[in-house]
Amino acid sequence: MEIGNYYELEVAKEVDFGVYLNSELGEILLPLKYVPEGTEVGDILRVFIHKDSEDRLLATTLEPKGKVGDFVSLKAKDITPHGAFMDWGLEKDLFVPNREQHTPFRVGHNYIVRICLDYKSDRLIGVSKINTFLSNANLGELKEGDRVGLLIYAETDAGYSAVINNKHKGLIYRNEVFEPISVGDEKTGYIKKIREDLKIDLSLTPAGVEAIDKNREVVLEALRENDGFLPYHDKSEPDDITSVFNMSKKAFKKAIGGLYKDQVINIEPDGIRLK
């Protein structure tokens, strides 16, 4: 068993202040306020294991924003001379020591951190120097075109750096972003290209037929919400298309071209209209 993870544990005994759960680490207290109503000895409960402010093992049925090994976006609640306390969904905040901050944290600001177990103290901490934990050296079965989970962790001149599937890193180029995006956002993305140096280009939209189908649905939904007519066509300004449909003008033209070919819409001098 590891502190900072979820486990299904058996209720060993009841006490006035909660229940004790059997585990490989001995009996662990689940405080009364977290005990589900009707719980009895012998029941199996899914709990998160952590330590309280006095370093005692505790279980909780609360679900923090991440478990050990996860990258998460957290808000700084308090700053001390030794580090920052982050709101992560438990009564005891997650501590990020000064030495683990890539830049000095400020109260009220969000930061991307990795939840780690400090093996010296056996406590959960946050680490914002996350590049240490990201590697593209072994991509396993990851390939171009794959759908992946992304966490945006930095903005650069080129675009947005993202954690891929909680283990790798890649870049979404700024000129290929057609929707609101900021550091801390969790997105579904796609592997656009894996380069020879193992750098990964990402996209927020699928490629090929899947992308066209998705864009067609976006256009159709917008038409349905506007009584079947929209004042946009293949001569509209690219910025107008992006702001309304969250796609490039090129993608928009392909979408409406397909809808016109399938006789779903008419393309008129002043816009597009559902048939």
N, C-alpha and C positions, 0 to 999 in steps of 0.2 A: 504494500500500500504506500501511497505517496500523498503527503500533505498538498492540498490545492487541487484535488480531483474529486469526482463524484463516485460514490460506491453504494451498492445495495446491501444494507446491513440489517441483521436481525435484532429485534428488541429483546434485551436480556432481562431487564428488570425495571420496575417503575419506582420512582421516588417522588417526594413532594415537589421537587423543583425540576422534574423532567423525567426522561428515561435514559437508561444506559444501553448502548448498542455494542454487540460483540464485534470485534475486529482483530486483524492480525497485530495491531498495535495495542491491544488490550481493550478494556471497556472505555467507550467514548460517550461523553454526556451530550444528549440533545436537550437543550433547555426547554422548559415547559411551554414557552410562548411559540416554539416552532413545532411542537408535537401535534400532528393532525388529530382532529377530534375522532374519538372511537378507537384510538390505537391501543393494542393489547400486546402482552408479552408473546413473543413468537412471530409477530408481524415483521415483514420485510419493508424497510423504508429506504428510499433513494435520498441520500444526503451528500452535502459538500463538507469535506474535512478541512479545517483550518485551525489556527491558534488564536486564543483571546489575548487581551492586553497583558495578561500575566503568564503568557507562554504555555497555557494549558490547552491540550487538544479538545476541540469542540466540533460538534456536528451541527449543521443547519439545513433546513429545507428551503431557505432562501437561495436564489440563483444569482451569483455574482455575474458581472459582465464578461467574465472569462475564467478559464482554469489555467493551471500551470502549463506554460508553453505557448499560450495564446498571445497574439498581438491584439491590443484593444485601444480604443480612444477613450481617455479618462480626463475628468476635470479636476484641477487642483483645488482642494478645499482649504488647505492651511499650509503655510510655509514656516519652517523652523530653521534654526542655525545648522541643523544636520541634514535636512531634506524636506521633501514635500509629501503631504498626505493627500491621496487621491480618492475620490468617490467611486467605488466600484460595486456598490449594491449591498455591502455587508455593514454591520454596525462598526466593526473595526476597519478603518480606512487602510488602503494599500499604501505602504511607505516607499517612496523613491529616494534613496540616499543621494546627497549632492554629487558623489563620485559617479553615479549612474545617470546623471542628467546631461544630455547633449548640449543643452543651453539652460541657464538658470530659469526655473519654473516661476510662474506668477499666478497668484490666486485668481480663480475664475476662468483661466485659460485651459483649453484642451490640449493634451499631448498624447502621442502614440507611444505606448510602452509595451514591453513584453513581460508577462507575469512569470517570475522565476522563483525557484526555491534557493535561498541562500544557504548553502550547505555548511557554512561556518556556524550560523546561528539557528539553522533549521526553521527559518521564518520565510514567509512569502514576501517578496519585494517586487517593485517594478523597475525596469531598466529601459531607458529611452534611447540608448546607443544601440539601436536595433540592427544595424548593418552587420554586426558581429554574428547574428543568428540567421542571416539570410544568405543562402548559397545556391548558385545555379550549377554547381559542379556535378551533381547527380540529379538529373531531371526525371529519372525513372521512366514511366510510360507517358509523360507529358509530351504532347505533340501539337503541331500547328493546327488550328481550328478547334482545339478543345475549349469547352466552356469551363470557366474557373471562377473561384471566389476572390475578390480583390478588396484590400483595405488601402485607401490612399494615405500615404504617410509623408509625402513631401511634394512641394511645388518648385519647379525649376524653370529656367527660361525655355527649355525644350518642351516641357509638359508636366506630367504628374507621375511621380514614382509610386508604385503600389506593391504591397505584399501579395504574393500569389499563393493561394491555398495554404496560408499560414507557414510557408517554408521558403519560397523563392521570391525573386524580385523582378520587376519589369517596368516599362515606361509606356505611358499613353501620351502620344504626341499632341501638343496643344492644338494644332490645326485640325485634329481629328476628333475634337470634343465638341459635341453639339447639344449638350445638356448641362445644367448647373452641376458643378463638382467642386469639392473642397477637401482639404486635409481632414481625415477622420471619417470620411464617407465609406460605407461598405457598398460595393457594387458587384454585379455579375458582369464578367468580361470574357474576352476570347483571346486565345493565343494567336496573334497575327503572324509573327515570324520569330523563329529561333535562329539567331545569328551564329556564325562560326565561332565567335568568341564567347558564346553562350549567353549573350545579352538577349533579352526577350522584349519584342515589341508587342504591345497590347492594344486591343480595341474594345470599345464598349458596345459595339454592334457586331453581329455575326457576319460571316462572309457568304457570298454567293446567293443561292436561291433562298436560303433561310432569311438572309437580310432583306431581300426584296419582299418576301412574304410579310415580314414584320413591318416594313415601311408601308406596304399597301394597307395593312390593318390600321396603322396610325392615321393615314389619310382618310380612310373610310370612317373611322370613329369620329374624326374631326368634322367630316361632312355631315354625319348623322346628328352631331351636337349643334349644327348650325343650319338646320332646316334644309340640308341637302345642297348647299351652295357655299363656296369659299372663293374670295377674290384673289386667288393665286394660280399661277400657271407657269409654263416653262420660260416666260420672259420676266418673271418676278425677280426682285433683288435677292441675292443669296442670303443677306442678313435677315431679311423678312422671312424667308423659308426656314432658316435655322431657329429663329425666335418662336415661330408658330409650331413647327413640326419636330424640332430637335433632330434634324438630319441635314446633311449637305444638300445643296441644290442638285448635284449630280444624282444623289440617291432619290430625291423627290421626283426628278424627271423620269427615272426608271420606274418608279412606283406608279405615277399617273399614266405613263406610257403603257404599262401592262394593264392597268384598269381600263384604259380606253380601248386597247386591243381586245379585251375580254367583254367589251360593251357594257361595262359597269358604270362608267361615267361619260359625260360629254366634256370636251375641252372647248370652252367658249372664249371669245375675245377678251372678256373681263373676268374670267375665272374658270373653275371646274364645278360641274353639277352632277349629282347622282341621277341616273336614269330612272 
